[in-house]
Amino acid sequence: MSAIVVTTLAELEPGDVLVAVDGEKRNRPLTVATPLGPVESGSPVQGVRFEPPTGSILDWVFYPSQMDGRQMEVLRS
């Protein structure tokens, strides 16, 4: 896997592993499940869905308004 830095959620692809945001390493890296798109069928809201970390029951979705412009370090195969 190669490490790259992206600054928009639209650059993320399924299987990418988010390891750091703005230089801060994540305790639990997150793997992209679905790329930027509607969070639910028919919804106008766009987001990137991640696979929940082991033991988490939460739905992990990041939104462009919160993440675009931030430096996201990603491992990509």
N, CA, C and O atoms as a DFTB+ gen file, in Angstrom:
308 C
 N C O
     1  1       0.848      -1.192       0.000
     2  2       0.000       0.000       0.000
     3  2       0.882       1.240       0.000
     4  3       1.926       1.283       0.651
     5  1       0.441       2.240      -0.741
     6  2       1.181       3.496      -0.757
     7  2       0.394       4.553       0.017
     8  3      -0.836       4.572       0.003
     9  1       1.132       5.421       0.686
    10  2       0.513       6.500       1.456
    11  2       0.374       7.719       0.560
    12  3       1.335       8.134      -0.089
    13  1      -0.822       8.291       0.527
    14  2      -1.076       9.512      -0.218
    15  2      -1.826      10.486       0.691
    16  3      -2.380      10.093       1.717
    17  1      -1.835      11.751       0.302
    18  2      -2.588      12.759       1.041
    19  2      -3.652      13.318       0.099
    20  3      -3.352      13.731      -1.021
    21  1      -4.897      13.323       0.570
    22  2      -5.999      13.900      -0.194
    23  2      -6.617      15.023       0.637
    24  3      -6.480      15.058       1.860
    25  1      -7.294      15.932      -0.049
    26  2      -7.892      17.059       0.679
    27  2      -9.398      17.169       0.461
    28  3     -10.037      18.081       0.985
    29  1      -9.973      16.233      -0.319
    30  2     -11.431      16.201      -0.481
    31  2     -11.913      14.764      -0.367
    32  3     -11.203      13.833      -0.746
    33  1     -13.100      14.588       0.148
    34  2     -13.674      13.250       0.266
    35  2     -13.914      12.617      -1.096
    36  3     -13.918      11.392      -1.215
    37  1     -14.114      13.437      -2.125
    38  2     -14.353      12.916      -3.472
    39  2     -13.161      12.118      -3.996
    40  3     -13.316      11.315      -4.916
    41  1     -11.979      12.327      -3.429
    42  2     -10.774      11.611      -3.861
    43  2     -10.674      10.206      -3.271
    44  3      -9.863       9.402      -3.731
    45  1     -11.485       9.902      -2.263
    46  2     -11.410       8.597      -1.615
    47  2     -12.072       7.518      -2.460
    48  3     -13.075       7.757      -3.132
    49  1     -11.485       6.320      -2.411
    50  2     -11.992       5.171      -3.157
    51  2     -12.273       4.025      -2.197
    52  3     -11.661       3.946      -1.132
    53  1     -13.198       3.129      -2.565
    54  2     -13.448       1.963      -1.710
    55  2     -12.140       1.203      -1.435
    56  3     -11.341       0.969      -2.341
    57  1     -11.947       0.831      -0.182
    58  2     -10.741       0.111       0.219
    59  2      -9.636       1.005       0.743
    60  3      -8.703       0.513       1.378
    61  1      -9.715       2.334       0.490
    62  2      -8.735       3.259       1.061
    63  2      -8.825       3.190       2.580
    64  3      -9.905       3.002       3.142
    65  1      -7.675       3.346       3.240
    66  2      -7.639       3.312       4.702
    67  2      -7.192       4.687       5.199
    68  3      -6.068       5.114       4.937
    69  1      -8.076       5.370       5.912
    70  2      -7.785       6.688       6.480
    71  2      -6.990       6.487       7.767
    72  3      -7.496       5.920       8.735
    73  1      -5.721       6.964       7.771
    74  2      -4.860       6.742       8.930
    75  2      -4.569       8.008       9.730
    76  3      -4.190       7.924      10.898
    77  1      -4.744       9.198       9.109
    78  2      -4.472      10.444       9.832
    79  2      -5.272      11.589       9.216
    80  3      -5.559      11.592       8.019
    81  1      -5.624      12.554      10.053
    82  2      -6.303      13.766       9.605
    83  2      -5.535      14.962      10.165
    84  3      -5.323      15.069      11.373
    85  1      -5.122      15.858       9.269
    86  2      -4.340      17.037       9.650
    87  2      -3.119      16.669      10.490
    88  3      -2.777      17.363      11.448
    89  1      -2.468      15.566      10.116
    90  2      -1.242      15.143      10.780
    91  2      -1.436      14.343      12.056
    92  3      -0.465      13.836      12.618
    93  1      -2.674      14.220      12.523
    94  2      -2.937      13.445      13.742
    95  2      -3.347      12.030      13.365
    96  3      -4.363      11.818      12.702
    97  1      -2.529      11.051      13.806
    98  2      -2.823       9.645      13.519
    99  2      -4.108       9.235      14.233
   100  3      -4.351       9.621      15.376
   101  1      -4.918       8.451      13.543
   102  2      -6.150       7.930      14.127
   103  2      -5.816       6.698      14.968
   104  3      -4.981       5.887      14.568
   105  1      -6.454       6.552      16.121
   106  2      -6.271       5.346      16.934
   107  2      -6.792       4.123      16.201
   108  3      -6.208       3.042      16.272
   109  1      -7.899       4.309      15.496
   110  2      -8.510       3.234      14.715
   111  2      -8.604       3.691      13.263
   112  3      -9.492       4.474      12.928
   113  1      -7.714       3.224      12.398
   114  2      -7.851       3.595      10.986
   115  2      -9.213       3.157      10.454
   116  3      -9.765       2.144      10.885
   117  1      -9.743       3.929       9.518
   118  2     -11.052       3.638       8.947
   119  2     -10.911       3.270       7.475
   120  3     -10.172       3.919       6.734
   121  1     -11.623       2.226       7.055
   122  2     -11.592       1.774       5.670
   123  2     -12.845       2.254       4.946
   124  3     -13.961       2.082       5.438
   125  1     -12.651       2.861       3.765
   126  2     -13.767       3.366       2.974
   127  2     -14.601       2.197       2.465
   128  3     -14.082       1.296       1.806
   129  1     -15.895       2.217       2.774
   130  2     -16.821       1.193       2.287
   131  2     -17.465       1.643       0.978
   132  3     -17.527       0.879       0.014
   133  1     -17.946       2.895       0.949
   134  2     -18.550       3.444      -0.275
   135  2     -18.023       4.856      -0.489
   136  3     -17.888       5.622       0.466
   137  1     -17.723       5.207      -1.747
   138  2     -17.193       6.543      -2.035
   139  2     -18.272       7.610      -1.867
   140  3     -19.418       7.311      -1.532
   141  1     -17.882       8.848      -2.106
   142  2     -18.800       9.975      -1.958
   143  2     -20.056       9.749      -2.791
   144  3     -19.984       9.489      -3.992
   145  1     -21.198       9.852      -2.139
   146  2     -22.484       9.661      -2.785
   147  2     -23.586       9.885      -1.776
   148  3     -23.306      10.227      -0.627
   149  1     -24.850       9.699      -2.180
   150  2     -25.956       9.881      -1.238
   151  2     -25.799       8.958      -0.033
   152  3     -25.453       7.787      -0.188
   153  1     -26.052       9.479       1.164
   154  2     -25.910       8.656       2.362
   155  2     -27.012       7.607       2.470
   156  3     -26.835       6.578       3.122
   157  1     -28.140       7.868       1.834
   158  2     -29.235       6.909       1.732
   159  2     -29.861       7.071       0.361
   160  3     -29.754       8.131      -0.256
   161  1     -30.504       6.040      -0.109
   162  2     -31.135       6.090      -1.416
   163  2     -32.105       7.263      -1.502
   164  3     -32.995       7.405      -0.662
   165  1     -31.928       8.104      -2.524
   166  2     -32.815       9.246      -2.737
   167  2     -32.480      10.479      -1.917
   168  3     -33.114      11.521      -2.083
   169  1     -31.496      10.380      -1.036
   170  2     -31.140      11.510      -0.183
   171  2     -30.276      12.514      -0.949
   172  3     -29.409      12.117      -1.728
   173  1     -30.510      13.819      -0.731
   174  2     -29.640      14.818      -1.352
   175  2     -28.331      14.997      -0.574
   176  3     -27.412      15.659      -1.057
   177  1     -28.241      14.415       0.624
   178  2     -27.056      14.557       1.473
   179  2     -25.966      13.606       0.980
   180  3     -26.199      12.409       0.813
   181  1     -24.767      14.160       0.750
   182  2     -23.626      13.382       0.259
   183  2     -22.683      13.071       1.414
   184  3     -22.506      13.887       2.319
   185  1     -22.071      11.872       1.376
   186  2     -21.095      11.500       2.386
   187  2     -20.298      10.284       1.949
   188  3     -20.655       9.607       0.985
   189  1     -19.212      10.014       2.669
   190  2     -18.400       8.818       2.465
   191  2     -18.656       7.901       3.640
   192  3     -18.509       8.303       4.794
   193  1     -19.040       6.665       3.347
   194  2     -19.332       5.694       4.395
   195  2     -18.094       4.815       4.635
   196  3     -17.464       4.332       3.694
   197  1     -17.771       4.626       5.902
   198  2     -16.635       3.797       6.308
   199  2     -17.129       2.519       6.968
   200  3     -18.229       2.471       7.519
   201  1     -16.296       1.482       6.903
   202  2     -16.602       0.247       7.627
   203  2     -16.433       0.549       9.113
   204  3     -15.429       1.140       9.510
   205  1     -17.398       0.152       9.935
   206  2     -17.254       0.425      11.375
   207  2     -16.060      -0.333      11.950
   208  3     -15.849      -1.497      11.610
   209  1     -15.277       0.311      12.816
   210  2     -14.183      -0.399      13.469
   211  2     -14.735      -1.563      14.306
   212  3     -15.896      -1.547      14.715
   213  1     -13.914      -2.541      14.545
   214  2     -14.309      -3.691      15.351
   215  2     -14.881      -3.229      16.685
   216  3     -14.264      -2.435      17.395
   217  1     -16.053      -3.728      17.016
   218  2     -16.697      -3.401      18.280
   219  2     -17.594      -2.173      18.234
   220  3     -18.278      -1.880      19.215
   221  1     -17.607      -1.450      17.123
   222  2     -18.435      -0.247      17.029
   223  2     -19.797      -0.591      16.428
   224  3     -19.887      -1.359      15.471
   225  1     -20.847      -0.016      16.998
   226  2     -22.188      -0.221      16.452
   227  2     -22.665       1.037      15.716
   228  3     -23.800       1.097      15.241
   229  1     -21.783       2.038      15.631
   230  2     -22.130       3.301      14.986
   231  2     -22.002       3.198      13.469
   232  3     -21.251       2.372      12.952
   233  1     -22.745       4.048      12.766
   234  2     -22.646       4.194      11.320
   235  2     -21.633       5.304      11.073
   236  3     -21.877       6.449      11.453
   237  1     -20.504       4.992      10.445
   238  2     -19.420       5.949      10.251
   239  2     -19.550       6.612       8.889
   240  3     -19.276       5.979       7.870
   241  1     -19.968       7.894       8.851
   242  2     -20.107       8.665       7.616
   243  2     -19.434      10.015       7.835
   244  3     -19.689      10.698       8.826
   245  1     -18.561      10.391       6.883
   246  2     -17.939      11.711       6.907
   247  2     -18.574      12.543       5.807
   248  3     -18.901      12.029       4.737
   249  1     -18.747      13.844       6.075
   250  2     -19.415      14.751       5.153
   251  2     -18.430      15.793       4.617
   252  3     -17.547      16.244       5.346
   253  1     -18.582      16.179       3.330
   254  2     -17.664      17.165       2.745
   255  2     -17.569      18.468       3.540
   256  3     -16.484      19.040       3.647
   257  1     -18.667      18.941       4.091
   258  2     -18.630      20.209       4.830
   259  2     -17.721      20.134       6.056
   260  3     -17.228      21.160       6.525
   261  1     -17.501      18.941       6.571
   262  2     -16.646      18.761       7.746
   263  2     -15.203      18.421       7.381
   264  3     -14.283      18.745       8.132
   265  1     -14.998      17.768       6.232
   266  2     -13.681      17.203       5.944
   267  2     -12.935      17.841       4.774
   268  3     -11.704      17.844       4.771
   269  1     -13.640      18.377       3.785
   270  2     -12.948      18.949       2.627
   271  2     -12.060      20.110       3.067
   272  3     -12.477      20.961       3.853
   273  1     -10.840      20.133       2.555
   274  2      -9.864      21.145       2.934
   275  2      -8.909      20.664       4.001
   276  3      -7.887      21.303       4.254
   277  1      -9.224      19.558       4.624
   278  2      -8.328      18.984       5.642
   279  2      -7.380      17.996       4.972
   280  3      -7.728      17.405       3.950
   281  1      -6.209      17.814       5.523
   282  2      -5.222      16.880       4.983
   283  2      -5.525      15.494       5.530
   284  3      -5.407      15.250       6.731
   285  1      -5.919      14.585       4.637
   286  2      -6.241      13.216       5.047
   287  2      -5.193      12.267       4.486
   288  3      -5.057      12.128       3.270
   289  1      -4.448      11.608       5.384
   290  2      -3.459      10.618       4.952
   291  2      -4.151       9.287       4.769
   292  3      -4.824       8.788       5.671
   293  1      -3.975       8.719       3.588
   294  2      -4.703       7.516       3.188
   295  2      -3.714       6.468       2.682
   296  3      -2.750       6.792       1.989
   297  1      -3.965       5.216       3.036
   298  2      -3.218       4.094       2.446
   299  2      -4.067       3.527       1.332
   300  3      -5.238       3.203       1.530
   301  1      -3.462       3.408       0.144
   302  2      -4.203       2.909      -1.032
   303  2      -3.407       1.773      -1.670
   304  3      -2.192       1.867      -1.848
   305  1      -4.123       0.693      -2.012
   306  2      -3.418      -0.430      -2.655
   307  2      -3.396      -0.291      -4.150
   308  3      -2.844      -1.148      -4.842
